[in-house]
Every structure is written in structure tokens, then in C-alpha cells.
Amino acid sequence: MMEYREEDYLMLSGIQHFAFCRRQWALIHIEQQWAENVHTVEGELLHKNAHDPYYSEKRNDVIISRGLPVHSRTMGVSGVCDIVEFRRSEEGVSLHGHRGLFQIYPVEYKRGKPKDTDIDILQLTAQAMCLEEMLAARIEEGALFYGEIKRREKVLFTEELRAQVRADFAEMHQIYDRKYTPKVRWSKACNACSLRDICLPKLGKAPSVKAYIKNAIEEESG
């Protein structure tokens, strides 16, 4: 199985941008462009409350780790998990420095409420797959916590989701290696994008220069 070098790793969280819009992902991760809006600011504040790198606490039979760095050599990505719960279980895996076995349960914090798309679910699935590779474990489920509804939504890591994550990361590496920024067709989702003024998606609906000149000539001859 192919393994990526650490210097070629992509940001794990980029899969959410990529699944939402390939152009948005390329503008951020290839062209290094970014713009804040109310959604991104709220999201950052929520993650700051969840993240405390290398900090862990124990509650009864659960060890809670915050801001846990993860990576995958086979997918070529690295990132940080908001929260990972290690729950004591006879069917779990061993952890260095702890007695017993533990099941692994990743939790990702998001602003707003559950989405109609799988973009958040794909990011959480990618985190689980990294944890599986690092800890030689099998993780069946995790959860997304949404700030607006203030509760967890359970996510089952199906084979379909895992296949989609692998396919997306493979395509992301291909696009990144080419340093290519895909074009986009304007949609209603563009209105909420923090990069709308940089991307200018409606310009994509304008005719090409060739078409413009052709129309101008036809008008003159007409």
C-alpha cells in the first residue's frame, strides 16, 4: 500500500472544504487565500473551547483527550481531533500508560446545526480512520456536537463513508500536485461562502472572451 511522506501531508480538515466546493478548497489550501465571515469566526470560537492541546482528563471509566494530533500515512493527511474519548471496554485496545482496554470515540464540534450534506460526517470519518491507523483499532462510531442545538449526533462509520474519504483525499492530492484551482458554477451555497468575494463565482456565468468577440462581430455585421 502506498504511503505518503510527512512533507506531502494535506490538512485533514480540508476534506470538509473539498466536499463543500473543490474551488473553495483549492483557494484556501493551494492559493493560500482566506476570508473571515460570521460563520468562520463562530466556528473558531467553538473549537477554541474544545481544544486544549495535549490535555486529557479522566471521568470514571472514560479518558477524554482534547486537541489530539492525528495523521495517516496511507491517506497522506494530518490534523487535530477536537475530542477523543477512550472508553474502558473489554473489546477495546491498550493505551500506553493505562491499564485495561479502551474503545475509541471521536467527537467533532461544529457551529450551527446538522447539515443536509455529509461534509461534517466525512471529516469525522477521516479522523476515525487516522486513529484506526495510528492505534491499530477499529472504530465503529463517533459523534458531531452542534453548538446551535447543543447535543451530539451519532455517526456510524460505514464502508461507503470510508471509501468516499479515501477517494476524496486521493483526488485532493492529485489537484494539489498540479497546483490547479478548479472552476465552479454559481449556486445558492456560494452566498454563505467566506471566499465569495475572492472567488467571484458569478463571473463563471459570464461568456468567454471568444464568445464575446463573436457576438460583437455578429452584431456589427447584422
MDAnalysis code that builds the backbone (N, CA, C; Angstrom):
import MDAnalysis as mda
import numpy as np

u = mda.Universe.empty(666, n_residues=222, atom_resindex=np.repeat(np.arange(222), 3), trajectory=True)
u.add_TopologyAttr("name", ["N", "CA", "C"] * 222)
u.add_TopologyAttr("resid", np.arange(1, 223))
u.add_TopologyAttr("resname", ["MET", "MET", "GLU", "TYR", "ARG", "GLU", "GLU", "ASP", "TYR", "LEU", "MET", "LEU", "SER", "GLY", "ILE", "GLN", "HIS", "PHE", "ALA", "PHE", "CYS", "ARG", "ARG", "GLN", "TRP", "ALA", "LEU", "ILE", "HIS", "ILE", "GLU", "GLN", "GLN", "TRP", "ALA", "GLU", "ASN", "VAL", "HIS", "THR", "VAL", "GLU", "GLY", "GLU", "LEU", "LEU", "HIS", "LYS", "ASN", "ALA", "HIS", "ASP", "PRO", "TYR", "TYR", "SER", "GLU", "LYS", "ARG", "ASN", "ASP", "VAL", "ILE", "ILE", "SER", "ARG", "GLY", "LEU", "PRO", "VAL", "HIS", "SER", "ARG", "THR", "MET", "GLY", "VAL", "SER", "GLY", "VAL", "CYS", "ASP", "ILE", "VAL", "GLU", "PHE", "ARG", "ARG", "SER", "GLU", "GLU", "GLY", "VAL", "SER", "LEU", "HIS", "GLY", "HIS", "ARG", "GLY", "LEU", "PHE", "GLN", "ILE", "TYR", "PRO", "VAL", "GLU", "TYR", "LYS", "ARG", "GLY", "LYS", "PRO", "LYS", "ASP", "THR", "ASP", "ILE", "ASP", "ILE", "LEU", "GLN", "LEU", "THR", "ALA", "GLN", "ALA", "MET", "CYS", "LEU", "GLU", "GLU", "MET", "LEU", "ALA", "ALA", "ARG", "ILE", "GLU", "GLU", "GLY", "ALA", "LEU", "PHE", "TYR", "GLY", "GLU", "ILE", "LYS", "ARG", "ARG", "GLU", "LYS", "VAL", "LEU", "PHE", "THR", "GLU", "GLU", "LEU", "ARG", "ALA", "GLN", "VAL", "ARG", "ALA", "ASP", "PHE", "ALA", "GLU", "MET", "HIS", "GLN", "ILE", "TYR", "ASP", "ARG", "LYS", "TYR", "THR", "PRO", "LYS", "VAL", "ARG", "TRP", "SER", "LYS", "ALA", "CYS", "ASN", "ALA", "CYS", "SER", "LEU", "ARG", "ASP", "ILE", "CYS", "LEU", "PRO", "LYS", "LEU", "GLY", "LYS", "ALA", "PRO", "SER", "VAL", "LYS", "ALA", "TYR", "ILE", "LYS", "ASN", "ALA", "ILE", "GLU", "GLU", "GLU", "SER", "GLY"])
u.atoms.positions = np.array([
    [0.843, -1.198, 0.000],
    [0.000, 0.000, 0.000],
    [0.879, 1.250, 0.000],
    [0.510, 2.212, -0.825],
    [1.289, 3.445, -0.936],
    [1.251, 4.237, 0.368],
    [2.401, 4.817, 0.734],
    [2.471, 5.687, 1.891],
    [3.063, 7.032, 1.481],
    [2.517, 8.109, 2.013],
    [2.977, 9.464, 1.702],
    [4.077, 9.879, 2.669],
    [4.954, 10.755, 2.195],
    [5.944, 11.356, 3.072],
    [5.273, 12.433, 3.912],
    [5.794, 12.664, 5.089],
    [5.185, 13.627, 6.007],
    [5.106, 15.021, 5.392],
    [6.111, 15.401, 4.598],
    [6.108, 16.741, 3.986],
    [5.028, 16.886, 2.910],
    [4.431, 15.774, 2.498],
    [3.376, 15.817, 1.484],
    [1.975, 15.705, 2.082],
    [1.893, 15.674, 3.407],
    [0.577, 15.558, 4.046],
    [-0.281, 16.786, 3.747],
    [-1.564, 16.552, 3.543],
    [-2.553, 17.618, 3.412],
    [-3.275, 17.780, 4.745],
    [-3.954, 18.909, 4.915],
    [-4.718, 19.138, 6.133],
    [-5.973, 18.276, 6.120],
    [-6.151, 17.494, 7.163],
    [-7.321, 16.619, 7.267],
    [-8.622, 17.412, 7.182],
    [-8.670, 18.553, 7.861],
    [-9.905, 19.356, 7.885],
    [-10.286, 19.864, 6.503],
    [-9.336, 19.830, 5.560],
    [-9.626, 20.302, 4.208],
    [-10.683, 19.479, 3.489],
    [-10.930, 18.252, 3.965],
    [-11.925, 17.425, 3.293],
    [-13.314, 18.049, 3.391],
    [-13.548, 18.817, 4.459],
    [-14.834, 19.493, 4.597],
    [-14.966, 20.581, 3.540],
    [-13.897, 21.366, 3.320],
    [-13.910, 22.382, 2.264],
    [-14.067, 21.722, 0.900],
    [-13.326, 20.633, 0.696],
    [-13.323, 19.957, -0.601],
    [-14.703, 19.400, -0.931],
    [-15.356, 18.790, 0.059],
    [-16.677, 18.210, -0.171],
    [-17.723, 19.297, -0.408],
    [-17.531, 20.456, 0.213],
    [-18.448, 21.581, 0.011],
    [-18.238, 22.189, -1.367],
    [-16.973, 22.429, -1.740],
    [-16.664, 23.060, -3.028],
    [-15.176, 22.875, -3.313],
    [-14.866, 22.200, -4.404],
    [-13.471, 21.952, -4.750],
    [-12.700, 23.248, -4.978],
    [-13.367, 24.251, -5.525],
    [-12.701, 25.535, -5.754],
    [-12.372, 26.219, -4.419],
    [-13.305, 26.185, -3.482],
    [-13.039, 26.773, -2.171],
    [-11.816, 26.119, -1.530],
    [-11.760, 24.779, -1.592],
    [-10.620, 24.067, -1.021],
    [-9.324, 24.504, -1.677],
    [-9.302, 24.609, -3.006],
    [-8.083, 24.990, -3.722],
    [-7.666, 26.424, -3.400],
    [-8.629, 27.329, -3.300],
    [-8.301, 28.722, -2.963],
    [-7.639, 28.808, -1.589],
    [-8.125, 27.994, -0.649],
    [-7.580, 28.033, 0.713],
    [-6.257, 27.284, 0.809],
    [-6.214, 26.061, 0.285],
    [-5.082, 25.178, 0.545],
    [-3.991, 25.231, -0.521],
    [-4.318, 25.694, -1.712],
    [-3.303, 25.818, -2.762],
    [-2.883, 27.275, -2.934],
    [-3.861, 28.174, -3.069],
    [-3.548, 29.585, -3.279],
    [-3.353, 30.351, -1.973],
    [-3.634, 29.675, -0.842],
    [-3.428, 30.285, 0.476],
    [-4.244, 31.566, 0.664],
    [-5.490, 31.549, 0.191],
    [-6.379, 32.679, 0.365],
    [-7.427, 32.328, 1.421],
    [-7.792, 33.323, 2.194],
    [-8.775, 33.095, 3.251],
    [-9.487, 34.395, 3.561],
    [-10.734, 34.293, 3.982],
    [-11.510, 35.468, 4.382],
    [-12.442, 35.052, 5.498],
    [-12.575, 35.908, 6.484],
    [-13.433, 35.607, 7.620],
    [-14.857, 36.093, 7.380],
    [-15.821, 35.323, 7.849],
    [-17.186, 35.824, 7.951],
    [-17.729, 35.365, 9.292],
    [-18.959, 35.690, 9.581],
    [-19.509, 35.381, 10.895],
    [-19.497, 33.877, 11.169],
    [-19.666, 33.065, 10.114],
    [-19.697, 31.615, 10.299],
    [-18.321, 31.078, 10.699],
    [-17.264, 31.561, 10.032],
    [-15.933, 31.061, 10.345],
    [-15.485, 31.530, 11.727],
    [-15.846, 32.751, 12.106],
    [-15.470, 33.267, 13.424],
    [-16.158, 32.467, 14.522],
    [-17.460, 32.213, 14.358],
    [-18.188, 31.428, 15.357],
    [-17.608, 30.023, 15.461],
    [-17.251, 29.465, 14.318],
    [-16.674, 28.124, 14.319],
    [-15.347, 28.081, 15.055],
    [-14.506, 29.101, 14.869],
    [-13.223, 29.149, 15.544],
    [-13.400, 29.270, 17.055],
    [-14.347, 30.085, 17.491],
    [-14.596, 30.244, 18.924],
    [-15.047, 28.925, 19.548],
    [-15.896, 28.195, 18.823],
    [-16.376, 26.911, 19.338],
    [-15.229, 25.918, 19.466],
    [-14.324, 25.900, 18.467],
    [-13.206, 24.974, 18.507],
    [-12.201, 25.347, 19.597],
    [-12.047, 26.643, 19.879],
    [-11.134, 27.053, 20.941],
    [-11.597, 26.508, 22.286],
    [-12.913, 26.413, 22.462],
    [-13.452, 25.870, 23.707],
    [-13.209, 24.369, 23.808],
    [-13.133, 23.710, 22.649],
    [-12.931, 22.256, 22.649],
    [-11.453, 21.887, 22.710],
    [-10.603, 22.742, 22.107],
    [-9.189, 22.419, 22.003],
    [-8.392, 22.867, 23.226],
    [-7.600, 21.981, 23.717],
    [-6.596, 22.280, 24.730],
    [-5.500, 21.251, 24.492],
    [-4.587, 21.536, 23.535],
    [-3.640, 20.530, 23.061],
    [-2.940, 19.753, 24.167],
    [-2.919, 18.433, 23.977],
    [-2.227, 17.507, 24.865],
    [-2.835, 17.467, 26.273],
    [-4.061, 17.973, 26.394],
    [-4.726, 17.939, 27.695],
    [-5.693, 16.764, 27.731],
    [-5.681, 16.036, 28.842],
    [-6.625, 14.932, 28.985],
    [-7.139, 14.899, 30.411],
    [-8.305, 14.338, 30.579],
    [-8.896, 14.186, 31.904],
    [-9.586, 12.836, 31.966],
    [-9.820, 12.369, 33.173],
    [-10.446, 11.068, 33.352],
    [-11.745, 11.233, 34.131],
    [-12.800, 10.670, 33.578],
    [-14.104, 10.680, 34.236],
    [-14.599, 9.246, 34.333],
    [-14.566, 8.715, 35.530],
    [-14.952, 7.314, 35.752],
    [-14.134, 6.404, 34.842],
    [-14.782, 5.718, 33.910],
    [-14.070, 4.798, 33.028],
    [-13.797, 5.392, 31.648],
    [-13.796, 6.712, 31.561],
    [-13.565, 7.386, 30.276],
    [-12.403, 8.360, 30.396],
    [-11.432, 8.240, 29.494],
    [-10.341, 9.203, 29.390],
    [-10.675, 10.144, 28.236],
    [-10.690, 11.447, 28.492],
    [-11.061, 12.438, 27.483],
    [-9.816, 13.207, 27.068],
    [-9.481, 13.124, 25.794],
    [-8.308, 13.817, 25.254],
    [-8.777, 14.949, 24.339],
    [-8.246, 16.150, 24.530],
    [-8.638, 17.317, 23.728],
    [-7.475, 17.766, 22.844],
    [-7.793, 18.165, 21.631],
    [-6.766, 18.647, 20.709],
    [-5.736, 17.591, 20.370],
    [-6.181, 16.384, 20.104],
    [-5.271, 15.258, 19.859],
    [-4.782, 15.255, 18.401],
    [-3.471, 15.387, 18.161],
    [-2.945, 15.343, 16.787],
    [-3.085, 13.940, 16.198],
    [-3.505, 13.860, 14.934],
    [-3.644, 12.571, 14.254],
    [-3.068, 12.684, 12.842],
    [-2.783, 11.537, 12.242],
    [-2.267, 11.530, 10.873],
    [-2.522, 10.162, 10.246],
    [-2.361, 10.114, 8.938],
    [-2.452, 8.848, 8.206],
    [-1.403, 8.849, 7.105],
    [-0.520, 7.864, 7.144],
    [0.486, 7.747, 6.090],
    [-0.144, 7.271, 4.785],
    [-1.151, 6.412, 4.878],
    [-1.752, 5.854, 3.665],
    [-2.635, 6.867, 2.934],
    [-3.239, 7.797, 3.664],
    [-4.060, 8.833, 3.021],
    [-3.306, 10.142, 2.847],
    [-2.167, 10.271, 3.520],
    [-1.348, 11.469, 3.370],
    [-1.975, 12.709, 3.964],
    [-2.491, 12.605, 5.177],
    [-3.140, 13.747, 5.824],
    [-2.752, 13.808, 7.299],
    [-2.910, 14.988, 7.877],
    [-2.711, 15.158, 9.312],
    [-3.658, 16.234, 9.810],
    [-3.967, 16.179, 11.096],
    [-4.883, 17.162, 11.648],
    [-5.003, 17.009, 13.144],
    [-6.074, 17.557, 13.689],
    [-6.300, 17.550, 15.133],
    [-7.754, 17.162, 15.398],
    [-7.959, 16.263, 16.344],
    [-9.310, 15.900, 16.771],
    [-9.733, 16.826, 17.913],
    [-10.936, 17.349, 17.847],
    [-11.430, 18.196, 18.930],
    [-11.397, 17.435, 20.251],
    [-12.096, 16.303, 20.272],
    [-12.154, 15.470, 21.476],
    [-12.133, 13.998, 21.058],
    [-11.361, 13.215, 21.781],
    [-11.386, 11.763, 21.605],
    [-11.625, 11.149, 22.979],
    [-12.688, 10.378, 23.071],
    [-12.996, 9.674, 24.316],
    [-12.488, 8.241, 24.227],
    [-11.730, 7.836, 25.231],
    [-11.255, 6.458, 25.321],
    [-12.072, 5.790, 26.421],
    [-13.005, 4.943, 26.006],
    [-13.954, 4.326, 26.939],
    [-13.505, 2.915, 27.287],
    [-13.390, 2.652, 28.578],
    [-12.928, 1.331, 29.013],
    [-13.874, 0.241, 28.501],
    [-13.315, -0.781, 27.856],
    [-14.116, -1.852, 27.277],
    [-13.254, -3.085, 27.065],
    [-13.825, -4.229, 27.289],
    [-13.094, -5.483, 27.084],
    [-12.805, -5.734, 25.604],
    [-13.522, -5.014, 24.725],
    [-13.330, -5.196, 23.287],
    [-12.476, -4.088, 22.682],
    [-11.786, -3.332, 23.529],
    [-11.004, -2.207, 23.049],
    [-9.545, -2.536, 22.800],
    [-8.720, -1.482, 22.778],
    [-7.279, -1.611, 22.548],
    [-6.543, -1.069, 23.773],
    [-5.294, -1.433, 23.902],
    [-4.499, -0.959, 25.035],
    [-3.958, 0.436, 24.748],
    [-3.786, 1.227, 25.790],
    [-3.229, 2.571, 25.700],
    [-1.976, 2.648, 26.556],
    [-0.966, 3.277, 26.019],
    [0.292, 3.407, 26.753],
    [0.070, 4.167, 28.058],
    [0.510, 3.599, 29.142],
    [0.400, 4.262, 30.432],
    [-0.906, 4.034, 31.157],
    [-1.803, 3.220, 30.578],
    [-3.099, 2.966, 31.215],
    [-3.371, 1.461, 31.246],
    [-3.929, 1.011, 32.343],
    [-4.301, -0.388, 32.460],
    [-5.647, -0.644, 31.799],
    [-5.817, -1.846, 31.280],
    [-7.084, -2.208, 30.676],
    [-7.146, -1.896, 29.189],
    [-8.327, -2.115, 28.626],
    [-8.566, -1.878, 27.205],
    [-9.612, -0.777, 27.038],
    [-9.521, -0.071, 25.896],
    [-10.403, 1.076, 25.684],
    [-10.920, 1.110, 24.247],
    [-12.191, 1.460, 24.096],
    [-12.757, 1.756, 22.786],
    [-12.577, 3.242, 22.506],
    [-12.414, 3.584, 21.222],
    [-12.084, 4.955, 20.822],
    [-13.320, 5.616, 20.223],
    [-13.631, 6.822, 20.697],
    [-14.846, 7.518, 20.272],
    [-14.526, 8.986, 19.984],
    [-14.338, 9.347, 18.695],
    [-14.021, 10.736, 18.351],
    [-15.278, 11.622, 18.335],
    [-15.113, 12.871, 18.774],
    [-16.206, 13.845, 18.786],
    [-15.711, 15.138, 18.146],
    [-16.419, 15.616, 17.141],
    [-16.065, 16.867, 16.459],
    [-17.104, 17.933, 16.782],
    [-16.630, 19.140, 17.126],
    [-17.513, 20.252, 17.456],
    [-17.757, 21.123, 16.229],
    [-19.038, 21.463, 16.000],
    [-19.419, 22.314, 14.879],
    [-20.393, 23.391, 15.343],
    [-20.308, 24.560, 14.714],
    [-21.280, 25.601, 14.986],
    [-22.587, 25.236, 14.256],
    [-23.643, 25.944, 14.552],
    [-24.879, 25.741, 13.808],
    [-25.578, 24.440, 14.164],
    [-26.213, 23.873, 13.152],
    [-26.995, 22.654, 13.335],
    [-26.625, 21.635, 12.264],
    [-27.110, 20.394, 12.382],
    [-26.770, 19.373, 11.383],
    [-27.090, 19.830, 9.964],
    [-26.192, 19.476, 9.040],
    [-26.326, 19.899, 7.646],
    [-27.042, 18.841, 6.813],
    [-27.507, 19.271, 5.649],
    [-28.168, 18.353, 4.715],
    [-27.158, 17.517, 3.943],
    [-25.881, 17.923, 4.000],
    [-24.829, 17.211, 3.278],
    [-23.987, 16.390, 4.256],
    [-23.020, 15.642, 3.708],
    [-22.157, 14.794, 4.529],
    [-20.813, 15.434, 4.852],
    [-20.650, 16.749, 4.635],
    [-19.313, 17.336, 4.767],
    [-18.753, 17.195, 6.180],
    [-19.578, 17.377, 7.195],
    [-19.103, 17.216, 8.573],
    [-18.839, 15.744, 8.881],
    [-19.708, 14.894, 8.377],
    [-19.580, 13.452, 8.611],
    [-18.294, 12.912, 7.987],
    [-17.942, 13.401, 6.800],
    [-16.712, 12.956, 6.139],
    [-15.478, 13.356, 6.940],
    [-15.493, 14.564, 7.513],
    [-14.361, 14.996, 8.325],
    [-14.196, 14.119, 9.559],
    [-15.294, 13.818, 10.223],
    [-15.237, 12.962, 11.409],
    [-14.788, 11.549, 11.036],
    [-15.283, 11.040, 9.917],
    [-14.875, 9.711, 9.452],
    [-13.376, 9.676, 9.175],
    [-12.854, 10.744, 8.578],
    [-11.414, 10.820, 8.300],
    [-10.610, 10.800, 9.593],
    [-11.096, 11.492, 10.620],
    [-10.420, 11.468, 11.920],
    [-10.389, 10.050, 12.481],
    [-11.521, 9.369, 12.393],
    [-11.604, 7.995, 12.899],
    [-10.637, 7.077, 12.158],
    [-10.527, 7.254, 10.846],
    [-9.641, 6.405, 10.052],
    [-8.174, 6.649, 10.412],
    [-7.836, 7.894, 10.716],
    [-6.474, 8.196, 11.173],
    [-6.199, 7.524, 12.513],
    [-7.142, 7.627, 13.426],
    [-6.993, 6.996, 14.740],
    [-6.857, 5.479, 14.612],
    [-7.623, 4.897, 13.704],
    [-7.538, 3.451, 13.479],
    [-6.137, 3.050, 13.022],
    [-5.598, 3.835, 12.093],
    [-4.277, 3.523, 11.559],
    [-3.193, 3.700, 12.622],
    [-3.316, 4.733, 13.432],
    [-2.311, 5.022, 14.453],
    [-2.338, 4.019, 15.604],
    [-3.542, 3.580, 15.978],
    [-3.693, 2.757, 17.179],
    [-4.045, 1.307, 16.879],
    [-4.024, 0.941, 15.583],
    [-4.351, -0.436, 15.181],
    [-5.680, -0.864, 15.782],
    [-6.694, -0.033, 15.574],
    [-8.010, -0.268, 16.174],
    [-9.086, -0.242, 15.104],
    [-10.280, -0.596, 15.506],
    [-11.459, -0.485, 14.654],
    [-12.450, 0.419, 15.387],
    [-12.862, 1.488, 14.724],
    [-13.778, 2.451, 15.338],
    [-15.084, 2.437, 14.555],
    [-16.145, 2.071, 15.195],
    [-17.425, 1.903, 14.522],
    [-18.264, 3.186, 14.481],
    [-18.106, 4.051, 15.495],
    [-18.934, 5.251, 15.527],
    [-18.267, 6.380, 16.295],
    [-18.802, 7.588, 16.075],
    [-18.351, 8.782, 16.776],
    [-19.529, 9.735, 16.843],
    [-19.263, 11.014, 17.082],
    [-20.365, 11.962, 17.215],
    [-19.953, 13.353, 16.761],
    [-20.941, 14.099, 16.275],
    [-20.800, 15.517, 15.943],
    [-21.610, 16.317, 16.949],
    [-20.970, 17.278, 17.616],
    [-21.677, 18.139, 18.551],
    [-21.927, 19.479, 17.880],
    [-23.189, 19.888, 17.795],
    [-23.556, 21.144, 17.134],
    [-23.918, 22.208, 18.166],
    [-23.272, 23.382, 18.036],
    [-23.450, 24.445, 19.002],
    [-24.848, 25.011, 19.079],
    [-25.573, 25.007, 17.954],
    [-26.911, 25.600, 17.953],
    [-27.924, 24.723, 18.678],
    [-27.841, 23.421, 18.477],
    [-28.812, 22.524, 19.125],
    [-28.261, 21.953, 20.427],
    [-26.948, 22.148, 20.641],
    [-26.284, 21.744, 21.898],
    [-26.502, 20.269, 22.240],
    [-26.309, 19.433, 21.250],
    [-26.355, 17.996, 21.519],
    [-25.520, 17.244, 20.476],
    [-25.229, 16.003, 20.779],
    [-24.447, 15.169, 19.879],
    [-25.341, 14.441, 18.884],
    [-24.816, 14.290, 17.678],
    [-25.464, 13.479, 16.648],
    [-24.535, 12.299, 16.356],
    [-25.013, 11.088, 16.575],
    [-24.187, 9.893, 16.377],
    [-23.912, 9.662, 14.889],
    [-22.684, 9.247, 14.594],
    [-22.276, 8.946, 13.216],
    [-21.720, 7.534, 13.166],
    [-22.252, 6.710, 12.280],
    [-21.726, 5.361, 12.052],
    [-20.759, 5.409, 10.876],
    [-19.580, 4.871, 11.053],
    [-18.554, 4.915, 10.019],
    [-18.718, 3.729, 9.069],
    [-19.551, 3.909, 8.065],
    [-19.855, 2.845, 7.108],
    [-18.729, 2.674, 6.105],
    [-18.757, 1.566, 5.389],
    [-17.758, 1.329, 4.343],
    [-17.908, 2.346, 3.224],
    [-19.129, 2.794, 2.967],
    [-19.357, 3.805, 1.933],
    [-18.682, 5.124, 2.304],
    [-18.805, 5.522, 3.569],
    [-18.152, 6.754, 4.021],
    [-16.635, 6.621, 3.954],
    [-16.127, 5.495, 4.361],
    [-14.677, 5.273, 4.333],
    [-14.147, 5.333, 2.895],
    [-14.880, 4.729, 1.966],
    [-14.465, 4.747, 0.563],
    [-14.485, 6.170, 0.008],
    [-15.489, 6.964, 0.409],
    [-15.584, 8.346, -0.055],
    [-14.427, 9.179, 0.484],
    [-14.055, 8.960, 1.731],
    [-12.925, 9.680, 2.321],
    [-11.643, 9.369, 1.559],
    [-11.400, 8.098, 1.287],
    [-10.182, 7.711, 0.564],
    [-10.169, 8.326, -0.846],
    [-11.318, 8.285, -1.517],
    [-11.408, 8.832, -2.867],
    [-11.185, 10.341, -2.868],
    [-11.764, 11.040, -1.885],
    [-11.610, 12.495, -1.814],
    [-10.162, 12.883, -1.558],
    [-9.508, 12.217, -0.621],
    [-8.115, 12.554, -0.341],
    [-7.220, 12.258, -1.544],
    [-7.486, 11.169, -2.247],
    [-6.693, 10.845, -3.434],
    [-6.842, 11.943, -4.487],
    [-8.064, 12.418, -4.692],
    [-8.300, 13.500, -5.665],
    [-7.672, 14.800, -5.189],
    [-7.744, 15.062, -3.875],
    [-7.131, 16.277, -3.331],
    [-5.625, 16.290, -3.575],
    [-4.969, 15.151, -3.402],
    [-3.527, 15.071, -3.662],
    [-3.228, 15.325, -5.139],
    [-4.050, 14.781, -6.016],
    [-3.832, 14.977, -7.446],
    [-3.955, 16.448, -7.822],
    [-4.990, 17.108, -7.325],
    [-5.200, 18.526, -7.625],
    [-4.093, 19.373, -7.006],
    [-3.708, 19.034, -5.775],
    [-2.663, 19.802, -5.098],
    [-1.331, 19.679, -5.838],
    [-1.002, 18.482, -6.294],
    [0.258, 18.272, -7.009],
    [0.285, 19.063, -8.314],
    [-0.877, 19.232, -8.928],
    [-0.967, 20.004, -10.186],
    [-1.045, 21.504, -9.936],
    [-1.264, 21.894, -8.669],
    [-1.462, 23.305, -8.300],
    [-2.581, 23.911, -9.143],
    [-3.659, 23.152, -9.254],
    [-4.793, 23.526, -10.105],
    [-5.970, 23.979, -9.246],
    [-6.563, 25.114, -9.616],
    [-7.750, 25.602, -8.928],
    [-8.969, 25.364, -9.819],
    [-9.831, 24.421, -9.463],
    [-10.989, 24.111, -10.313],
    [-11.929, 25.307, -10.474],
    [-12.657, 25.307, -11.578],
    [-13.687, 26.316, -11.800],
    [-14.953, 25.886, -11.067],
    [-15.917, 26.780, -10.992],
    [-17.122, 26.476, -10.239],
    [-18.334, 27.104, -10.910],
    [-19.467, 26.484, -10.737],
    [-20.729, 27.067, -11.173],
    [-21.415, 27.678, -9.969],
    [-21.925, 28.869, -10.114],
    [-22.565, 29.549, -9.002],
    [-23.790, 28.765, -8.535],
    [-23.976, 28.723, -7.203],
    [-25.168, 28.133, -6.613],
    [-25.535, 28.957, -5.386],
    [-26.671, 28.668, -4.786],
    [-27.108, 29.401, -3.601],
    [-26.122, 29.239, -2.449],
    [-25.422, 28.106, -2.423],
    [-24.450, 27.866, -1.359],
    [-23.315, 28.885, -1.391],
    [-23.068, 29.487, -2.545],
    [-21.995, 30.470, -2.680],
    [-22.240, 31.692, -1.794],
    [-23.510, 31.996, -1.517],
    [-23.830, 33.191, -0.727],
    [-23.274, 33.115, 0.688],
    [-23.154, 31.914, 1.246],
    [-22.670, 31.750, 2.615],
    [-21.170, 31.487, 2.681],
    [-20.506, 31.412, 1.530],
    [-19.082, 31.089, 1.486],
    [-18.248, 32.300, 1.894],
    [-17.273, 32.086, 2.758],
    [-16.419, 33.178, 3.210],
    [-15.503, 33.692, 2.102],
    [-15.336, 32.909, 1.038],
    [-14.462, 33.307, -0.066],
    [-15.231, 33.845, -1.268],
    [-16.491, 34.193, -1.074],
    [-17.324, 34.623, -2.197],
    [-16.714, 35.808, -2.947],
    [-16.194, 36.793, -2.215],
    [-15.648, 37.988, -2.860],
    [-14.296, 37.730, -3.508],
    [-13.609, 36.677, -3.080],
    [-12.343, 36.304, -3.706],
    [-12.593, 35.404, -4.901],
    [-13.518, 34.475, -4.732],
    [-13.838, 33.505, -5.780],
    [-14.572, 34.144, -6.951],
    [-15.498, 35.079, -6.637],
    [-16.348, 35.724, -7.641],
    [-17.031, 34.685, -8.530],
    [-17.816, 33.782, -7.946],
    [-18.398, 32.675, -8.709],
    [-19.305, 33.100, -9.847],
    [-19.978, 34.262, -9.720],
    [-20.893, 34.676, -10.778],
    [-20.165, 35.042, -12.065],
    [-18.868, 35.355, -11.965],
    [-18.108, 35.632, -13.177],
    [-18.017, 34.401, -14.056],
    [-18.143, 33.231, -13.419],
    [-18.107, 31.984, -14.179],
    [-19.288, 31.835, -15.107],
    [-20.355, 32.631, -14.875],
    [-21.526, 32.555, -15.724],
    [-21.410, 33.484, -16.919],
    [-20.389, 34.376, -16.889],
    [-20.221, 35.324, -17.986],
    [-19.674, 34.603, -19.209],
    [-19.966, 35.121, -20.436],
    [-19.450, 34.483, -21.642],
    [-17.941, 34.637, -21.732],
    [-17.299, 33.719, -22.440],
    [-15.860, 33.791, -22.627],
    [-15.509, 34.956, -23.544],
    [-14.232, 35.343, -23.567],
    [-13.782, 36.438, -24.440],
    [-14.060, 36.087, -25.900],
    [-13.818, 34.833, -26.255],
    [-14.063, 34.389, -27.628],
    [-15.531, 34.550, -28.003],
    [-16.408, 34.136, -27.076],
    [-17.841, 34.263, -27.336],
    [-18.255, 35.721, -27.404],
    [-17.638, 36.575, -26.560],
    [-17.961, 37.997, -26.550],
    [-17.597, 38.649, -27.882],
    [-16.382, 38.341, -28.393],
    [-15.938, 38.910, -29.664],
    [-16.815, 38.429, -30.807],
    [-17.167, 37.140, -30.776],
    [-18.019, 36.585, -31.819],
    [-19.370, 37.280, -31.847],
    [-19.951, 37.510, -30.684],
    [-21.240, 38.194, -30.618],
    [-21.138, 39.628, -31.101],
    [-20.001, 40.280, -30.765],
    [-19.813, 41.664, -31.173],
    [-19.704, 41.773, -32.695],
    [-18.986, 40.812, -33.312],
    [-18.826, 40.816, -34.771],
    [-20.160, 40.580, -35.450],
    [-20.940, 39.652, -34.914],
    [-22.236, 39.344, -35.472],
    [-23.169, 40.544, -35.387],
    [-23.075, 41.288, -34.291],
    [-23.903, 42.473, -34.140],
    [-23.504, 43.548, -35.144],
    [-22.168, 43.685, -35.382],
    [-21.679, 44.686, -36.338],
    [-22.133, 44.351, -37.756],
    [-22.005, 43.054, -38.093],
    [-22.357, 42.635, -39.462],
    [-23.859, 42.635, -39.672],
    [-24.593, 42.494, -38.548],
    [-26.050, 42.476, -38.648],
    [-26.587, 43.854, -38.916],
])
